[in-house]
Amino acid sequence: MTENGSRPLDVLEASVGGAVTVHLKGGEVYEGVLSGYDQHMNLVVEDGDNTTIIRGDNVVSINP
């Protein structure tokens, strides 16, 4: 559990539809709207007409 009592997937659920910044292991950064995720923390991030699917094991941090 995190400090606020939420599990990581609970935080992701609360962030769906909102703006996020995703930092990856290779130093890449994606910004956009979190439109979905799964139990492996694979993410779907949309930025205008661009949709990016990010594999969960590459994610270092997600900032809502």
PDB file as gemmi writes it, atoms N, CA and C in Angstrom:
CRYST1    1.000    1.000    1.000  90.00  90.00  90.00 P 1                      
ATOM      1  N   MET A   1       0.835  -1.188   0.000  1.00  0.00           N  
ATOM      2  CA  MET A   1       0.000   0.000   0.000  1.00  0.00           C  
ATOM      3  C   MET A   1       0.877   1.248   0.000  1.00  0.00           C  
ATOM      4  N   THR A   2       0.400   2.261  -0.649  1.00  0.00           N  
ATOM      5  CA  THR A   2       1.133   3.518  -0.675  1.00  0.00           C  
ATOM      6  C   THR A   2       0.718   4.355   0.517  1.00  0.00           C  
ATOM      7  N   GLU A   3       1.352   5.508   0.659  1.00  0.00           N  
ATOM      8  CA  GLU A   3       1.078   6.367   1.810  1.00  0.00           C  
ATOM      9  C   GLU A   3      -0.391   6.756   1.927  1.00  0.00           C  
ATOM     10  N   ASN A   4      -1.054   7.001   0.782  1.00  0.00           N  
ATOM     11  CA  ASN A   4      -2.451   7.423   0.859  1.00  0.00           C  
ATOM     12  C   ASN A   4      -3.408   6.245   0.948  1.00  0.00           C  
ATOM     13  N   GLY A   5      -2.871   5.000   1.066  1.00  0.00           N  
ATOM     14  CA  GLY A   5      -3.721   3.842   1.242  1.00  0.00           C  
ATOM     15  C   GLY A   5      -4.216   3.253  -0.061  1.00  0.00           C  
ATOM     16  N   SER A   6      -3.772   3.761  -1.192  1.00  0.00           N  
ATOM     17  CA  SER A   6      -4.211   3.267  -2.484  1.00  0.00           C  
ATOM     18  C   SER A   6      -3.171   2.323  -3.072  1.00  0.00           C  
ATOM     19  N   ARG A   7      -3.667   1.334  -3.794  1.00  0.00           N  
ATOM     20  CA  ARG A   7      -2.779   0.451  -4.538  1.00  0.00           C  
ATOM     21  C   ARG A   7      -2.448   1.119  -5.865  1.00  0.00           C  
ATOM     22  N   PRO A   8      -1.334   0.756  -6.499  1.00  0.00           N  
ATOM     23  CA  PRO A   8      -0.967   1.392  -7.771  1.00  0.00           C  
ATOM     24  C   PRO A   8      -2.074   1.334  -8.824  1.00  0.00           C  
ATOM     25  N   LEU A   9      -2.763   0.195  -8.944  1.00  0.00           N  
ATOM     26  CA  LEU A   9      -3.829   0.110  -9.940  1.00  0.00           C  
ATOM     27  C   LEU A   9      -5.012   1.004  -9.580  1.00  0.00           C  
ATOM     28  N   ASP A  10      -5.228   1.259  -8.298  1.00  0.00           N  
ATOM     29  CA  ASP A  10      -6.277   2.199  -7.886  1.00  0.00           C  
ATOM     30  C   ASP A  10      -5.931   3.614  -8.344  1.00  0.00           C  
ATOM     31  N   VAL A  11      -4.650   3.965  -8.243  1.00  0.00           N  
ATOM     32  CA  VAL A  11      -4.210   5.287  -8.686  1.00  0.00           C  
ATOM     33  C   VAL A  11      -4.382   5.399 -10.200  1.00  0.00           C  
ATOM     34  N   LEU A  12      -4.021   4.343 -10.941  1.00  0.00           N  
ATOM     35  CA  LEU A  12      -4.225   4.357 -12.383  1.00  0.00           C  
ATOM     36  C   LEU A  12      -5.697   4.503 -12.729  1.00  0.00           C  
ATOM     37  N   GLU A  13      -6.544   3.767 -12.047  1.00  0.00           N  
ATOM     38  CA  GLU A  13      -7.991   3.848 -12.307  1.00  0.00           C  
ATOM     39  C   GLU A  13      -8.491   5.277 -12.114  1.00  0.00           C  
ATOM     40  N   ALA A  14      -8.034   5.924 -11.072  1.00  0.00           N  
ATOM     41  CA  ALA A  14      -8.448   7.298 -10.797  1.00  0.00           C  
ATOM     42  C   ALA A  14      -7.891   8.271 -11.834  1.00  0.00           C  
ATOM     43  N   SER A  15      -6.814   7.875 -12.533  1.00  0.00           N  
ATOM     44  CA  SER A  15      -6.173   8.758 -13.508  1.00  0.00           C  
ATOM     45  C   SER A  15      -6.715   8.607 -14.924  1.00  0.00           C  
ATOM     46  N   VAL A  16      -7.518   7.563 -15.178  1.00  0.00           N  
ATOM     47  CA  VAL A  16      -8.064   7.352 -16.524  1.00  0.00           C  
ATOM     48  C   VAL A  16      -8.898   8.564 -16.925  1.00  0.00           C  
ATOM     49  N   GLY A  17      -8.623   9.057 -18.120  1.00  0.00           N  
ATOM     50  CA  GLY A  17      -9.317  10.237 -18.624  1.00  0.00           C  
ATOM     51  C   GLY A  17      -8.620  11.537 -18.284  1.00  0.00           C  
ATOM     52  N   GLY A  18      -7.552  11.449 -17.504  1.00  0.00           N  
ATOM     53  CA  GLY A  18      -6.809  12.646 -17.103  1.00  0.00           C  
ATOM     54  C   GLY A  18      -5.433  12.684 -17.729  1.00  0.00           C  
ATOM     55  N   ALA A  19      -4.814  13.833 -17.660  1.00  0.00           N  
ATOM     56  CA  ALA A  19      -3.467  14.016 -18.207  1.00  0.00           C  
ATOM     57  C   ALA A  19      -2.436  13.301 -17.334  1.00  0.00           C  
ATOM     58  N   VAL A  20      -1.482  12.632 -17.995  1.00  0.00           N  
ATOM     59  CA  VAL A  20      -0.392  11.951 -17.287  1.00  0.00           C  
ATOM     60  C   VAL A  20       0.921  12.215 -18.008  1.00  0.00           C  
ATOM     61  N   THR A  21       2.007  12.075 -17.261  1.00  0.00           N  
ATOM     62  CA  THR A  21       3.355  12.078 -17.821  1.00  0.00           C  
ATOM     63  C   THR A  21       3.966  10.732 -17.460  1.00  0.00           C  
ATOM     64  N   VAL A  22       4.427  10.001 -18.470  1.00  0.00           N  
ATOM     65  CA  VAL A  22       4.973   8.659 -18.264  1.00  0.00           C  
ATOM     66  C   VAL A  22       6.463   8.693 -18.600  1.00  0.00           C  
ATOM     67  N   HIS A  23       7.294   8.281 -17.642  1.00  0.00           N  
ATOM     68  CA  HIS A  23       8.743   8.215 -17.830  1.00  0.00           C  
ATOM     69  C   HIS A  23       9.126   6.751 -18.029  1.00  0.00           C  
ATOM     70  N   LEU A  24       9.910   6.495 -19.086  1.00  0.00           N  
ATOM     71  CA  LEU A  24      10.316   5.131 -19.403  1.00  0.00           C  
ATOM     72  C   LEU A  24      11.770   4.883 -19.034  1.00  0.00           C  
ATOM     73  N   LYS A  25      12.149   3.606 -18.964  1.00  0.00           N  
ATOM     74  CA  LYS A  25      13.511   3.211 -18.604  1.00  0.00           C  
ATOM     75  C   LYS A  25      14.564   3.847 -19.488  1.00  0.00           C  
ATOM     76  N   GLY A  26      14.316   3.978 -20.775  1.00  0.00           N  
ATOM     77  CA  GLY A  26      15.296   4.523 -21.699  1.00  0.00           C  
ATOM     78  C   GLY A  26      15.401   6.028 -21.669  1.00  0.00           C  
ATOM     79  N   GLY A  27      14.656   6.681 -20.777  1.00  0.00           N  
ATOM     80  CA  GLY A  27      14.703   8.132 -20.668  1.00  0.00           C  
ATOM     81  C   GLY A  27      13.626   8.848 -21.464  1.00  0.00           C  
ATOM     82  N   GLU A  28      12.852   8.104 -22.265  1.00  0.00           N  
ATOM     83  CA  GLU A  28      11.777   8.734 -23.022  1.00  0.00           C  
ATOM     84  C   GLU A  28      10.662   9.180 -22.086  1.00  0.00           C  
ATOM     85  N   VAL A  29       9.955  10.226 -22.498  1.00  0.00           N  
ATOM     86  CA  VAL A  29       8.843  10.754 -21.714  1.00  0.00           C  
ATOM     87  C   VAL A  29       7.642  10.908 -22.643  1.00  0.00           C  
ATOM     88  N   TYR A  30       6.502  10.406 -22.212  1.00  0.00           N  
ATOM     89  CA  TYR A  30       5.262  10.559 -22.970  1.00  0.00           C  
ATOM     90  C   TYR A  30       4.282  11.358 -22.128  1.00  0.00           C  
ATOM     91  N   GLU A  31       3.624  12.310 -22.769  1.00  0.00           N  
ATOM     92  CA  GLU A  31       2.583  13.090 -22.103  1.00  0.00           C  
ATOM     93  C   GLU A  31       1.305  12.958 -22.907  1.00  0.00           C  
ATOM     94  N   GLY A  32       0.194  12.846 -22.212  1.00  0.00           N  
ATOM     95  CA  GLY A  32      -1.092  12.742 -22.885  1.00  0.00           C  
ATOM     96  C   GLY A  32      -2.168  12.351 -21.902  1.00  0.00           C  
ATOM     97  N   VAL A  33      -3.276  11.888 -22.437  1.00  0.00           N  
ATOM     98  CA  VAL A  33      -4.415  11.471 -21.617  1.00  0.00           C  
ATOM     99  C   VAL A  33      -4.375   9.953 -21.485  1.00  0.00           C  
ATOM    100  N   LEU A  34      -4.426   9.466 -20.261  1.00  0.00           N  
ATOM    101  CA  LEU A  34      -4.459   8.031 -20.015  1.00  0.00           C  
ATOM    102  C   LEU A  34      -5.853   7.523 -20.380  1.00  0.00           C  
ATOM    103  N   SER A  35      -5.929   6.714 -21.439  1.00  0.00           N  
ATOM    104  CA  SER A  35      -7.243   6.235 -21.855  1.00  0.00           C  
ATOM    105  C   SER A  35      -7.497   4.790 -21.453  1.00  0.00           C  
ATOM    106  N   GLY A  36      -6.449   4.087 -20.980  1.00  0.00           N  
ATOM    107  CA  GLY A  36      -6.654   2.720 -20.518  1.00  0.00           C  
ATOM    108  C   GLY A  36      -5.375   2.100 -19.990  1.00  0.00           C  
ATOM    109  N   TYR A  37      -5.540   0.940 -19.341  1.00  0.00           N  
ATOM    110  CA  TYR A  37      -4.420   0.183 -18.785  1.00  0.00           C  
ATOM    111  C   TYR A  37      -4.919  -1.224 -18.513  1.00  0.00           C  
ATOM    112  N   ASP A  38      -3.998  -2.145 -18.208  1.00  0.00           N  
ATOM    113  CA  ASP A  38      -4.401  -3.489 -17.810  1.00  0.00           C  
ATOM    114  C   ASP A  38      -3.660  -3.904 -16.542  1.00  0.00           C  
ATOM    115  N   GLN A  39      -3.849  -5.144 -16.129  1.00  0.00           N  
ATOM    116  CA  GLN A  39      -3.278  -5.612 -14.864  1.00  0.00           C  
ATOM    117  C   GLN A  39      -1.758  -5.670 -14.896  1.00  0.00           C  
ATOM    118  N   HIS A  40      -1.152  -5.624 -16.087  1.00  0.00           N  
ATOM    119  CA  HIS A  40       0.307  -5.617 -16.215  1.00  0.00           C  
ATOM    120  C   HIS A  40       0.856  -4.192 -16.280  1.00  0.00           C  
ATOM    121  N   MET A  41      -0.024  -3.225 -16.100  1.00  0.00           N  
ATOM    122  CA  MET A  41       0.297  -1.799 -16.167  1.00  0.00           C  
ATOM    123  C   MET A  41       0.737  -1.371 -17.564  1.00  0.00           C  
ATOM    124  N   ASN A  42       0.314  -2.139 -18.599  1.00  0.00           N  
ATOM    125  CA  ASN A  42       0.445  -1.655 -19.962  1.00  0.00           C  
ATOM    126  C   ASN A  42      -0.495  -0.464 -20.070  1.00  0.00           C  
ATOM    127  N   LEU A  43      -0.045   0.611 -20.714  1.00  0.00           N  
ATOM    128  CA  LEU A  43      -0.801   1.861 -20.734  1.00  0.00           C  
ATOM    129  C   LEU A  43      -1.186   2.247 -22.152  1.00  0.00           C  
ATOM    130  N   VAL A  44      -2.333   2.887 -22.294  1.00  0.00           N  
ATOM    131  CA  VAL A  44      -2.741   3.506 -23.543  1.00  0.00           C  
ATOM    132  C   VAL A  44      -2.812   5.002 -23.263  1.00  0.00           C  
ATOM    133  N   VAL A  45      -1.938   5.769 -23.957  1.00  0.00           N  
ATOM    134  CA  VAL A  45      -1.860   7.210 -23.759  1.00  0.00           C  
ATOM    135  C   VAL A  45      -2.178   7.885 -25.086  1.00  0.00           C  
ATOM    136  N   GLU A  46      -3.112   8.822 -25.061  1.00  0.00           N  
ATOM    137  CA  GLU A  46      -3.507   9.536 -26.267  1.00  0.00           C  
ATOM    138  C   GLU A  46      -3.080  10.991 -26.179  1.00  0.00           C  
ATOM    139  N   ASP A  47      -2.578  11.494 -27.307  1.00  0.00           N  
ATOM    140  CA  ASP A  47      -2.171  12.893 -27.416  1.00  0.00           C  
ATOM    141  C   ASP A  47      -2.685  13.392 -28.755  1.00  0.00           C  
ATOM    142  N   GLY A  48      -3.834  14.041 -28.748  1.00  0.00           N  
ATOM    143  CA  GLY A  48      -4.452  14.470 -30.002  1.00  0.00           C  
ATOM    144  C   GLY A  48      -4.862  13.257 -30.814  1.00  0.00           C  
ATOM    145  N   ASP A  49      -4.365  13.177 -32.049  1.00  0.00           N  
ATOM    146  CA  ASP A  49      -4.684  12.041 -32.921  1.00  0.00           C  
ATOM    147  C   ASP A  49      -3.745  10.860 -32.717  1.00  0.00           C  
ATOM    148  N   ASN A  50      -2.731  11.011 -31.873  1.00  0.00           N  
ATOM    149  CA  ASN A  50      -1.743   9.949 -31.641  1.00  0.00           C  
ATOM    150  C   ASN A  50      -2.132   9.099 -30.439  1.00  0.00           C  
ATOM    151  N   THR A  51      -2.104   7.782 -30.639  1.00  0.00           N  
ATOM    152  CA  THR A  51      -2.343   6.837 -29.555  1.00  0.00           C  
ATOM    153  C   THR A  51      -1.092   5.994 -29.381  1.00  0.00           C  
ATOM    154  N   THR A  52      -0.589   5.923 -28.152  1.00  0.00           N  
ATOM    155  CA  THR A  52       0.622   5.167 -27.853  1.00  0.00           C  
ATOM    156  C   THR A  52       0.296   4.086 -26.837  1.00  0.00           C  
ATOM    157  N   ILE A  53       0.722   2.868 -27.118  1.00  0.00           N  
ATOM    158  CA  ILE A  53       0.582   1.765 -26.168  1.00  0.00           C  
ATOM    159  C   ILE A  53       1.969   1.531 -25.577  1.00  0.00           C  
ATOM    160  N   ILE A  54       2.057   1.619 -24.265  1.00  0.00           N  
ATOM    161  CA  ILE A  54       3.341   1.501 -23.572  1.00  0.00           C  
ATOM    162  C   ILE A  54       3.336   0.225 -22.744  1.00  0.00           C  
ATOM    163  N   ARG A  55       4.320  -0.606 -22.992  1.00  0.00           N  
ATOM    164  CA  ARG A  55       4.448  -1.856 -22.241  1.00  0.00           C  
ATOM    165  C   ARG A  55       4.810  -1.546 -20.789  1.00  0.00           C  
ATOM    166  N   GLY A  56       4.095  -2.135 -19.865  1.00  0.00           N  
ATOM    167  CA  GLY A  56       4.236  -1.825 -18.453  1.00  0.00           C  
ATOM    168  C   GLY A  56       5.618  -2.037 -17.872  1.00  0.00           C  
ATOM    169  N   ASP A  57       6.368  -3.023 -18.374  1.00  0.00           N  
ATOM    170  CA  ASP A  57       7.686  -3.275 -17.785  1.00  0.00           C  
ATOM    171  C   ASP A  57       8.731  -2.248 -18.205  1.00  0.00           C  
ATOM    172  N   ASN A  58       8.366  -1.306 -19.087  1.00  0.00           N  
ATOM    173  CA  ASN A  58       9.266  -0.219 -19.464  1.00  0.00           C  
ATOM    174  C   ASN A  58       9.025   1.047 -18.655  1.00  0.00           C  
ATOM    175  N   VAL A  59       7.961   1.069 -17.869  1.00  0.00           N  
ATOM    176  CA  VAL A  59       7.561   2.284 -17.153  1.00  0.00           C  
ATOM    177  C   VAL A  59       8.367   2.439 -15.861  1.00  0.00           C  
ATOM    178  N   VAL A  60       8.935   3.626 -15.682  1.00  0.00           N  
ATOM    179  CA  VAL A  60       9.639   3.958 -14.448  1.00  0.00           C  
ATOM    180  C   VAL A  60       8.687   4.705 -13.513  1.00  0.00           C  
ATOM    181  N   SER A  61       7.959   5.693 -14.067  1.00  0.00           N  
ATOM    182  CA  SER A  61       7.007   6.435 -13.239  1.00  0.00           C  
ATOM    183  C   SER A  61       5.870   6.984 -14.084  1.00  0.00           C  
ATOM    184  N   ILE A  62       4.748   7.185 -13.424  1.00  0.00           N  
ATOM    185  CA  ILE A  62       3.560   7.800 -14.039  1.00  0.00           C  
ATOM    186  C   ILE A  62       3.130   8.912 -13.116  1.00  0.00           C  
ATOM    187  N   ASN A  63       3.091  10.120 -13.650  1.00  0.00           N  
ATOM    188  CA  ASN A  63       2.685  11.278 -12.840  1.00  0.00           C  
ATOM    189  C   ASN A  63       1.329  11.789 -13.327  1.00  0.00           C  
ATOM    190  N   PRO A  64       0.309  11.660 -12.479  1.00  0.00           N  
ATOM    191  CA  PRO A  64      -1.012  12.180 -12.881  1.00  0.00           C  
ATOM    192  C   PRO A  64      -1.052  13.696 -12.822  1.00  0.00           C  
TER     193      PRO A  64                                                      
END                                                                             
